[in-house]
Structures are given as structure tokens and as C-alpha cells.
Amino acid sequence: MSQNEMFRLLMSLLVGGLFSWVIYSSAYNQEPADSSIRRTRFDPFIDPMHLTDVLAGVIGLWLILGWADGRLILSVCLGIAIETCVYYGVLLPLLPLLRKVFRPSTVAALWLLPNVLYFTLYSYMRPSEPKSVLSVPIGAPIWLLAVWGAGSLFVLGRAIARHLAYRHELLRDAISVTDSEILEIWDREKANIGWNKVEMTPLYSPAAVTPLSIGVWRKTTRILLPRQEYTPEELRLIFRHELIHTCHRDGSTKLFLTLCQAVFWFNPLMWIAMRKCADDLELSCDELALADADANTRETYARLILRTAGDERGFTSCLSVRAKALRYRLQGIVAPRARLVGGLLAGLLIAALLLTNGMVAVAYAPATGEDVIFSDQSADYTPTSIALRNKGAFVFSPLTCTDSPAFHRYLADLTLCHITGIYDPRGDYLIVTMNGESLSVSLYEHLVVVEDWDGHQLQKSRLYYSPEPLDLDYLMTLMEEKT
């Protein structure tokens, strides 16, 4: 195992260990006295939008500064998206077993684990090269990319439009709850959750058919009640349920799943995953809302769910239940059973996601080395300088090319492909500068890095994959050490 692989392993285990500790500390700290600790207990284990925020920041920085090749940014996003899609594909068939063995809050957190993949953007978490490469013999046709992009925009735009339209419908004629008894129950439940400082009051909405919360961010989330009569005990359970959803940022979680769904709109697994995730968010909320509840309270909660109609348009969380999820929820409410916390499982999955990121890549749009390397160079190409770096060494051995035409011909005949993902190549390699010092080419076993320079300023870096390993031994026969 190389030093790079060992370091990635240690960092992955560290992140996984920290996440396991967060889950276990939350599970065994059920009745904290301090309100700030109590609120932390209801916070999400992972920020639902962390990965999306980081990628949006990277893309925005690229658009503003133009410091990177846009194809690199696209390949990074595509690599992360592919791993997320594969992860959900593995999680779905295991879901029935996971629900039986582990706590609902842990299972719900498993849907958010791909959010830790933003760690792989850091250089110390990048693999040196992919372990397996799927080659696509031709570049993606423009029309195919257009269809994919149009489908993604349609799915995402439709979801956002439906959310905004439903939010407008709910809030258009909504009025604040003014009943002192109801507000007293509301304030008590906010205190129990640890949200005394939150400036939010419940609303009555004639368009609501079920108690619900709607919103992506906490400050814009609204909790609404239909015009129905509820007992004080039912109101207490309703408010607790919706406040927990708001603390957990479940609206943001559904937005994150919608983004994943939009990227892979043609994959039915992504549509199923969003539905299953919504079910697990409800199961997790039931678990927290009924912690230490007696049998009568659980019976009241179950009756409340059974007589509540459902309407889950937009990024909402509501007390109602889908028919297909009814069995799971009622089992957890009426007849709860001890389940494993599952912190170790979640930690190991996070470590596995970080370690496997970039291990499988897609190579596409093959071209010749002549087009990739020498497209802007003169026909009488001659290397300006060549150096060899031995594996593990920190010094370069300067070389002189003894047969420039043969060297040029070998590089020009290479087949080089674009590749998804971001890597930090290591090992033996040759670095060649040409056209003065405006272009440098680093040659590894399968990877070729082409860099454009303006003086000492790097303008653009491009990474290519060679299906056939580069014959560095042959290239060395065309060199001699510089005296």
C-alpha cells in the first residue's frame, strides 16, 4: 500500500469514526438538561445540502476566476453523481433488512451519506489513479447531452415550480393561530425541542388538509394546521412531529434527493430512492417524537395518523402516511422494539464511500496524442527540457532527448481519452516541456497531464487516460542523462 493510499485510508476511517461517535452520542443522550444540547439531539447528523453547496461554490469560483478547465469541473461532478447513484442502487435492496435491524434515525441518515463526498475534492483525498476504467469508444453526441440536460432541467424545474405553487396556495389565505391554549402547547413543545429563540408561530391554512411543515431552510419553513378540531394531546404530538422535521432539515433533504433525481432522471432507482427516503424521514421523526412515550400516547399518535389525509406536494413533511409505508410506521408506533444504533455501520459506509470515490471511472472522447498534445505546436517540435522523477524521490533527473522525431512520433500516436473524476497521479513519470516553457506534459503509466503555462502562471490543466500503458522503458531508451 502506497503512502497516499495509507493516508486516504486513515482519513476515511477518521471521518467515519467521528460520524459514528455523533450517532452514538445522540442515541445515548436522550434526556439532556441543557436546551442547547437538547436541540443538537434533533439536528441532522449530516447537513443535507453540504455537498451541493460545496460543488456550487467550486463551479461559481470557476465561472468568476476561470482558473480551471470547465471539463474538469464537469468530470468531478459527474464522478460524484455516478457514485451517489451506485450507492443508492446498493442501499435500496438492503432497506427492508436495515429497517428491521437498525434505528429509524440511523437508516434515514444513510440516505445523506453521499454528502461527505465533498472531502474528495481535497488533494489529500484524491486517488492516484482509477482501478477500473469503462471506455466509451466515442464522445457523447451533442444531441444526447442536450436530451440529458433538458431532462434534468425539466425534472428539477418542475419540482421547484410545484413546491413554490403549493407554498403559495398554502400561505395565500393563511392566518396566525391566536388561541392562547394552542399557543401555550406550541411554546411548551418548542421548549422541549430546544427552540425557544425561534421566531415562528403556527398558521391556519384553508388549503391544508393535514398538519404539515413546508420549506427548505429553517428561517423560511412554515408549520400549518388545517381547520380541524384537535385535542390538546393531539396538538402536542402534531407540533412535536413538525418541529422535529424542521430541526432535521427534512425539506433540505428532499431537495438534495430531488437534485440527485434530476441528474439521473432516466434511472428508475433514483425515483424509488426519493420515495423510500421520505418514508424513512417519517419513521425517524416518529421514533424521536415518541421517545419514552407510554402506550396511551402511542395509541393516540397512531389514531391521529390513520385519520389524517395526505398531501405531500413540494418539499414538505406531513403527519399523514402513504398506504405502502403504513405497516412500517404503525409497527414502530404501536409495537416498538429494540434496534441497534448502527453508528458503526454508518461510519464504515462513509469510509467506504470516501475510499472508493474515483476507483471506477469512465473514459470517453478518444483522440490522438497529435490532437491533444501537439495541436498548438509547430511541426518541427523539439522538447525544451525533459526530466524523470523516480517513485518516492523528491528530486528530478534532468535528461536530454537523443531522438526527438521518434519521441514525437510515440506521443503523437497515443490514444488519449477524457476521464471522469479527479486524481493526483503518483509514481515514476516523465515531465516534458515544449514550445519554450508554455506547455508541459507529465507521462505516467496510464495518465497524461497536459498543462498550459503563461510564464510561471498555470493557465489550464487537462487530464487524459491512455487505455494502453505508456512504455516508459522505451521512452528512456530515447534519453540520456544531461551532463
N, C-alpha and C positions, 0 to 999 in steps of 0.2 A: 504494500500500500504506500503510495507516494505521500509526501508531506502535505500536499494540497488536499488529497482525499482524506487524510487523517484529520486535518483541521476542519474540513467540512463536516465530518462525522461528529467531532466534538461539539461544534457549534450547533448542529442539528439536535443532538442529544440535550444540549443545554436549553435550547428553546423548548423542546418537548418536555423537559423536566420542569421548567418554570410554569408551563401551562398545566401540567399535572398537579403541581402544587396549588395553583389557583383553584382548580376544580375541587381538590380535596379540602382546602381551607374553607371554601364556600359550603361544601356539604356538611362539614362538622362544626360549623359556626352558626347554628340555626337560631339562636336567641341572643344575639349581641345586645348589650345595653346601650351602647353609643349609637346615635341615629346615623352618623356618617358611615359607620361600619355596616349598619343595617341596610343602608341604601346600596353600598357596594355589593352586598349579597345578591341584590336584584339586578345588578348591571350585567351586560353581556360579557361572556368570557373573552370574546374577540370582537373588536369593532367591526360591524357588518360592512362598512364601506372603506376599510383601510386600504385594501389593495387597489380598489377603484380610484381612491383619492391620490395614491402614490403614482399610479400609471397616468392619471390625468395631469398631475404635476410634471411628470417627465415629458409627456407629449407637449404640454404647454411651454415648457422651457425650451424644447427643441424648436417649436414654432417661432418663439421670440428670438432666440440666440442663433439658431441654425448651426449648433455645434456638432450635430451627429447626422449620419445618413438616415433619411427617413425610412429606408428599407430595414435598417437595424431596429428601429423602434417598432415597426410593424412585426418583425420576426419575433421580438421579445414578447409582445402582447399575444401573438399567435401561439407561441410555445407555452405560455402560461395558460391560455384558454384551452389548448388541447389537453394539458394535464388535468385541468379542472373537469373537463368533460369526461375523461377516463376515470377520474376519481369518483364522480357521481355514478358512472356506469357500474363501478365495483360496489359502491355503497348500497345501491337500490336493492339488489337481490339479497343482501345480508340484513336488510332493515327489519324484517319480521323477527329474526333471531336477536338482533341488537335490542329491540323493544322489549323482549322478554327478559333479557339478562341485565340490562343497564338502566339507570335512572333516565326518565324522560328529558331532564335538562341537559344531560350529557349527550344523549342522542341528538337533541336539537342543535347542540353546539357542533356536532360533527359536520353539519352542512356548511359551517362557516370556516372550516379548517383551511380551504384554499386561500383565504385572506392572508395567511402568513407567507405566501409565496413572494411578497414584496421583498423579503430578505434576500431572495436570489438575485436581485438587481445589484447587490453589493459585490465588489470584485472578489472578496474573500469567500463568497458562497458560490462562485461560478465553477462548474466542472471544467476540466482542461479540454475535454472533447466529448462528443456523444459516444455512447457504447453501441448504439444501433441506429442506422440511418435508413429511412424509407425513401427511395429515389423515385421521383416523378419525372418521366422522360421528357416532358415538355413543360414549358411555362404555362401558368393558368391563363386561359384566353380572357381577353378583356370582357367579353360578354358574360363569362362565368363569374368573374369578380363583381361585375355590375349587378347580376342577379343576387349574389350573396349579400352585397352591400345594401341593395334595395330591400331585400327581405329583412335584414337586421334593422334598418331604419323604420320599416313598417311595423315590425313587432314591438320595438321599443317605443316608437311614437304613438302607436295605438294604446299601449299600456299607460303611458303618461297622460294621453288625452282622456282616456276613460277615468283615470284617477282624478284629474282636475275637474272633469264634468261631474263626477259623483260627489266630490268635495263641495263644489258649488251648489249642487242640488241639496245636499245636507245642510249647508250653512246659510243658504239663502234666506230662509224664514226661521232660523234657529234663534231661540231666546235663552237667556241665562236662567238657571234654576235659582229661585229665590226662596223656596220653602226652607225655613230655619232648621227643621228637623232633618231634612235631607242634607243640607249643608253641614250640619253637625256630624252626620255619619261620614260625609266626604272628608271633612277635616281630620276626623279620627283615623280614617284609613290612610290618608296622606302621612300622618304622623307614624303610623305603623310601618309604612314602607320607607319612611325617612325622607319625605318630600315636603317638609313644612315650608320651605322657601320657594316652592314652585308657584308662580302666579298663574293658576289655571282653575277654572270652575267648570262644572259640567253644564251641558246645554240640553235643552229640549229641542228636538227637530221633528217636524211633522213628516219628513221624508224618511226618517229612520224606522225600520221595522224590528230592529234588535239593538240592544246596547252595544256600542262599538267605539273604537278609537280609530281615527284616520289621520295620517300624516307620516312623513318620512323622518323629519327631525323633531326633537323633543319640544323645541320652542314653538313649532307650528302645529303640533299634534292637538287635536280636539277630541274630547270624550263626550259622546252624545247619548241621550236617552230617548226612547220613543214615548209617546203619550200613553203610557200604561201605568196601572197601579202595581206597585211592588211593596212587599213588606219590608220593615227595617232590616231584617236579616238578609233578604234577597238583595237589597240595595248595598249592604255591606259587602256581600260577595261579588256583586257586579263591579263596584268601584275598585275592590282589591284586584280583580281579574284584569281590568283595563289599565290600572296603574302599573301592574307588573309588566304588561305588554309594552307600555310606554317606556318603562325603565330598561327593558330588554332591547329597546330599539327594533322591535319586530317589523315595523314599517320599513326601516332601512334594510333589514334582512331580505324582505320580499323584493325590494328594489334591486338589491345585489343579484338575487336569483333571476329577476327579470332581465338584467343585463347579460347574465350567462345564457339565458334562454334566447335572447336576441342574437347573440353571436353564433349560436348553434341552433337556429330556428328550425333547421331541416332534420334535426336529430330528435326523435320522439322521447328519448331518455331525459332530455332537458325539460320537456313539458311535464313529464311524470315527476321528475325531481322537485319541481316547484310545488306541485300539489302535495307531495309527501312531506316536504319541508314545512308547509303551512300546517299540516296535521301535527307534526312534532312540536311546532311552536305552541300549539294549543295544549298538547299533552304536558309540555314543560310548565306552561302557565298554571294548569290545573294542579300540578304537583306542588308548586310554590304557594298557590293560593290556599291550598288545603293542608299545609304542613301543620301537624298536631291537631287537626280538626277532629271533632267527635263524630259519631255515627249519624246523629241528627243533622249536623251541619252538612255532612256529605250527602245525605238524602235530599236536603233542601237544594243543594247545588245541582244534583242530578236532575231533579224535577224542573229546575229553572232552565237547564239546558234543553231538556226534552220539549218544553213548551215554547221555546224561543225560535222564531223563524230566522232563516239565514240570508244574508246579502253581503257578499264579500268582494264587491267591485272595488277596484283601486287598491292602494296599499293600505289595507285596513286589517284590523284584528277585532273579531267579534265573539260574543259568547256562544253563538249558535254552532251547530256541528253538522258536518256532511254525513250523509247516511253511511258511506263506506267507512268513515272513521268513528262511527257511533260506538261500536263494540269496544275499541281500544280505550276510548275516553270513559265510558261507563265502568269498565273493569278497573281502571285506575282510580276512579272516584269512589265507587261503592265498595270495592273489594281490593284495596291497595295491598301490595305485597313488597317485601324487602327486595331490593335490587342492588347490584353492585354500583359503586360510584362511577367507575370507568375512567378515572383520571389517567391511569397508566395506559389504557387503550388509546385515548385521545393524544397523549404525549407521544406514543410510538407512531401514531399515524402522522402527526406533524413532522416528526423526524424523518419518516419515510417520504413524505411529500417534498421536503427540502432536499433530501439526498437524491431522489430520482428526477428532480427537475432538470431537464436538458439531456437526460440519458438517452431518450429516443427523440430523434429529430427528423425533419422532412427536408430533403434536398430537392430543389426544383430549378427550372430555367437553366439547363446546362448551356455552357458556352465554351469556346476555346480560350486557351491562355492568351492567344494573339489578340482576341477581342477584349478580354478582361484586363490584361496587364499592359499590353503594348498599343492599345488603341490610340493613345495620345503621344506615342513615342515615334521618333524618326526611324526609317528603315535601317540605317546603319547603327542600330542600338549597340552600345558598349556600356557595361556596368561601370559606375563610378567607383564603387567600393563593394567588397564582399567580406562578410565576417561569419565565423562559425561560433556558436555557443554550445558547449557540451552540457549535457544534462547535469544539473546540480551545481554547475560552475557559475561564478559571478563575473567572469572576465571573458572577453571576446578574443578569438584568434583571428587576426587580420589575414585575408587571403587575396591572391591575385588569380584572375581567370586566365588560363592558358589557351582556351579555345572558345572565344566569345560566340562565334557562329553556332557551334554545337550547343552551347549553353542556352543561347537564344532560341534555337530550334526546339530543345527539350521543353522549355517553359511554354513556348507558343503552341505546342501540340497537346498540352494538358487539357483535360476536360474538367472544368470548374463549375460548380453549381452554387446557387444561393442556398442558405441553410437557415432553418428556424432556430431560435434560441440565442443565447449569449454565452460566450465561452472565454476562458482565459488559458490559451494554449501554453503547454509546457513541454519540456523535453529537448532533445537535440534539434537545432534548427539553423538554417542559413538565413542571413538577412542581407538583402541586396539593395543598393541604392543606384538610381539611374537618373538620366536627364539632369545632370548636376546633382542636386540633392532634393529635387521636387517630388520624387516618388521612391518609396521603399517597399520591398516585398519580403515578407518573412515566410519561409518554407518549413512546414512541419511534416509529420508523417502523412496526415490526411487533410490538414487545414492549411490554407494560404491566406495571409493577411496582407492586403494592399492598402497602403496609406499615402495620401496626398499631402504634401508639405508646402508651406509658404515660408521659406527661411527656416526658422526654428519653431514655427507655429503649425500644429497639426490641423489640417482643414477637414479631412474626411478619412474614416477608416472603414474598410469593407472586408468582410469575412466570407471565404469561399470554401467549399468542400470538394475534395478530389476523390471520386469513387475508388480509384486505384491508388495504393500507397505511393508516395513520392520516393523515387530511388535516390536517396541522399548519398548512398555509396557511389553510384555512378557520377553524380554531380561532383563529388570530391575528387574523382579522377581527372576532372577538368580544372582543378585548382592546384595551387601550390602556396605554401606559406610565404607571406611577404617578408622580405629580409630588411 
